[in-house]
């Protein structure tokens, strides 16, 4: 009788212990071999698409640009500079992708013809853009003398702490008339990204 | 009666059920132990370390490339950093950007080990994804900044350096791992609450950020120079030179072997970094000379040995240290419980005891400190801005270490707005003395030097390793060689030899890529010119290599024609007339064509 009780207790003990072993074994298995995944506050390709879409829309709906007609003297807009003031690495080819996509969107739309605008990229930058956009033909007007300069500046406010990191990005576009030095159009796109967890764990 | 039978049956089944459960439990314990054993510390990659410290960066990269590029596991950041640093030293900026870019992204990921803490406690510390100690992280960011400096991309240099300036945890003066472990054992919350978050003392990071800010036109460089100066007032002259932009050439020089990480103490639960370079207690200077003129004696901006022993630059993942104690208690307590249960015939107590022993042994096994570290880190890092008035030869040496010297041939200055940045990796006393480091002139011409007079392609018996371009071919023509060969023909010639133009250009499925990262001079299939003034460039171009043996008939024939014409003392038209018979393309030259030239 004493033995039977003992067996029941043992069985009960085992049954109670089993989940612990299972959990422990699973923890070990999970911990061993799972692939690290990058999860950062950096700008991503989805941001590129959203940003350039928004900026293209803003450009197209601008009052000054809207007043232009096909018979006006063409504006030759050069995608001049992309400036990275964030704490994120943005390789040269990616920088120009931000400009290249905007140029491609505006060039493909009716705006270019309707507003008499020619988009150019500094010839020395064209190979980078062509590679990123996977196009081969040099676009019309690439080597024309620009009348306007378009610049893009990326800024970020970075906060890091023991509990995570956040980056508030502001991407600012400006179009300057080279003849008068006046700012023709500007707009900005903002996004904030945050991740939780220790950065140096 | 039926009930009694059932009851009896039930009682008689109980031991069977218990035996079954016991077998399952034991099986799980064994499985768990196996898992734990399987996850033990990964073997160190001695092949890559050994090659790296022999200046054979090509072999070092080969030995780690597979792990870095194909695997995505706990060692990914470590292997990517190793690969990136070796590529940087070898002068392959493209591969360095890929590898260090991966490290940068993963290092910037917060909470990478969030779900691994339990596994690390139950198992082995190595199941955690290696991010390195904070000083290794800061240095990895520094190498990303260095990479962009070499590329003249000052914006990204600034951005990378900015990431190295994270705050540190300060537990007070005179702290060491033992003291901290003791405090942590007494106070469970100590490691989470017992510190003050302090600003970094990484002067090198501030200087790199300041240089990047200044040259990219970003604001803040003045404050960043001030911060570096405040951390280390001895850097004053260097900072003034940088602040005044009184330089057009920037040397970033690594010297010596960084500290090694060892486990010690009870159950090897504690980890510490120990210096490897014995320098008689003196920090060496970097001497830069032009001929007999000493241009600069630079002191190190960063002493990695000092960083490594500073508790503020260590993670203090001290759960492993506490685990050792927990292990002892569990094993001891478990043994007592088991003995007690056996004596009293109490299976429950016995099982509890066995469970405790198993848990104790596992945590004890897991208590061993994680000794993974980046072996490529140097002992000292120097920054040396120079204002060169013309292209000039420079001799760099480490004071007191005659083996650590290099001569750079014809260093072209940049400008004050975009200086020429050069990165050099010099090893210390434990590494072989590489004579080619002080060989002044390149033996082989290349994309950096241009085709020299009277030279032609190395694969045809010449000494030129330029990649085929219109300019290169024109230079061969001007030298009287390959006169009726077009650029397509020249490229087809390399193609026929299985030589890829560029580093790592092999991209066929199922074909090994490693050989294409190795230069043809060293038996690989890549034709490229490493970053000028890199160690990789010196190793390839400044020491003699065995003569190339053409593999294809077309190359053999063209090489033979050149030999014949050189022997006869004529080039130009003779080469043209004696040139291989073409049947549409050079690829289709007849095998027996060679005989007519012998």
Contacts between the chains, C-beta under 8 A, distances in Angstrom:
chain1	res1	chain2	res2	distance
A	4	B	11	5.4
A	4	B	14	6.3
A	6	B	345	6.9
A	6	B	346	6.8
A	6	B	347	5.4
A	6	B	348	7.4
A	7	B	14	4.7
A	7	B	15	5.4
A	7	B	18	5.0
A	7	B	347	7.1
A	8	B	14	6.3
A	9	B	347	6.8
A	9	B	348	4.6
A	10	B	18	5.2
A	10	B	22	7.6
A	10	B	347	3.6
A	10	B	348	5.7
A	10	B	351	6.3
A	11	B	14	6.7
A	11	B	17	5.7
A	11	B	18	4.6
A	11	B	21	5.7
A	12	B	348	7.9
A	13	B	347	7.3
A	13	B	348	4.7
A	13	B	351	5.1
A	13	B	352	6.9
A	14	B	18	6.9
A	14	B	21	4.0
A	14	B	22	6.1
A	14	B	24	7.7
A	14	B	25	5.2
A	14	B	351	6.6
A	15	B	21	6.4
A	17	B	25	6.0
A	17	B	351	6.8
A	17	B	355	5.9
A	18	B	21	7.2
A	18	B	24	6.6
A	18	B	25	6.0
A	18	B	28	6.8
A	20	B	355	7.9
A	21	B	25	6.4
A	21	B	28	3.8
A	21	B	29	6.3
A	21	B	32	6.2
A	22	B	28	6.6
A	24	B	32	5.7
A	24	B	122	5.4
A	25	B	28	6.1
A	25	B	31	5.8
A	25	B	32	4.6
A	25	B	35	6.1
A	27	B	118	4.8
A	27	B	119	4.9
A	27	B	122	5.6
A	27	B	123	7.5
A	28	B	32	6.3
A	28	B	35	4.4
A	28	B	36	6.0
A	28	B	39	6.7
A	28	B	119	5.7
A	28	B	122	5.8
A	28	B	123	4.7
A	28	B	127	7.6
A	29	B	35	5.9
A	30	B	115	7.0
A	30	B	116	7.9
A	30	B	119	6.1
A	31	B	39	7.2
A	31	B	115	7.8
A	31	B	116	4.9
A	31	B	118	7.3
A	31	B	119	2.2
A	31	B	120	6.6
A	31	B	122	7.8
A	31	B	123	5.7
A	31	B	127	3.9
A	31	B	128	7.8
A	32	B	35	6.7
A	32	B	38	6.9
A	32	B	39	4.0
A	32	B	74	8.0
A	32	B	119	6.8
A	32	B	123	6.7
A	32	B	127	5.0
A	33	B	73	6.2
A	33	B	74	7.8
A	34	B	115	7.9
A	34	B	116	7.8
A	35	B	72	4.0
A	35	B	73	6.3
A	35	B	76	7.6
A	36	B	72	6.7
A	36	B	73	7.6
A	36	B	74	7.4
A	36	B	76	5.6
A	36	B	77	7.2
A	36	B	106	5.7
A	36	B	109	7.4
A	36	B	112	5.8
A	36	B	129	4.6
A	37	B	109	7.5
A	38	B	105	4.5
A	38	B	106	5.5
A	38	B	108	7.8
A	38	B	109	5.2
A	39	B	109	5.1
A	39	B	110	7.4
A	39	B	111	7.6
A	39	B	112	8.0
A	40	B	105	6.2
A	40	B	108	4.7
A	40	B	109	5.4
A	40	B	110	7.8
A	41	B	108	7.7
A	42	B	105	7.4
A	42	B	108	7.0
A	83	B	155	6.9
A	83	B	216	7.9
A	83	B	217	7.9
A	84	B	155	4.5
A	84	B	156	6.8
A	84	B	159	6.4
A	85	B	155	7.6
A	85	B	218	5.6
A	86	B	159	6.3
A	87	B	159	5.2
A	87	B	162	4.6
A	87	B	163	5.9
A	88	B	159	6.1
A	89	B	101	6.7
A	89	B	104	6.0
A	89	B	144	6.9
A	89	B	148	7.6
A	89	B	156	5.1
A	89	B	159	5.6
A	89	B	160	6.0
A	90	B	155	7.8
A	90	B	156	6.9
A	90	B	159	7.6
A	91	B	97	7.2
A	91	B	101	7.7
A	91	B	153	7.9
A	91	B	156	7.1
A	92	B	153	6.5
A	158	B	162	7.7
A	160	B	166	5.9
A	160	B	167	7.5
A	162	B	197	7.3
A	164	B	110	5.1
A	164	B	111	7.4
A	165	B	108	7.6
A	165	B	110	5.2
A	195	B	109	7.3
A	195	B	110	4.4
A	195	B	111	6.9
A	196	B	110	6.4
A	196	B	111	5.9
A	197	B	109	8.0
A	197	B	110	3.8
A	197	B	111	1.7
A	197	B	112	7.2
A	197	B	114	5.1
A	198	B	110	6.4
A	198	B	111	6.4
A	199	B	108	7.2
A	199	B	109	8.0
A	199	B	110	4.8
A	199	B	166	6.6
A	200	B	131	6.6
A	200	B	134	5.1
A	200	B	137	5.8
A	200	B	166	6.6
A	200	B	315	6.7
A	201	B	110	7.9
A	201	B	111	6.6
A	201	B	112	6.3
A	201	B	113	4.6
A	201	B	114	7.2
A	201	B	131	6.7
A	201	B	315	7.6
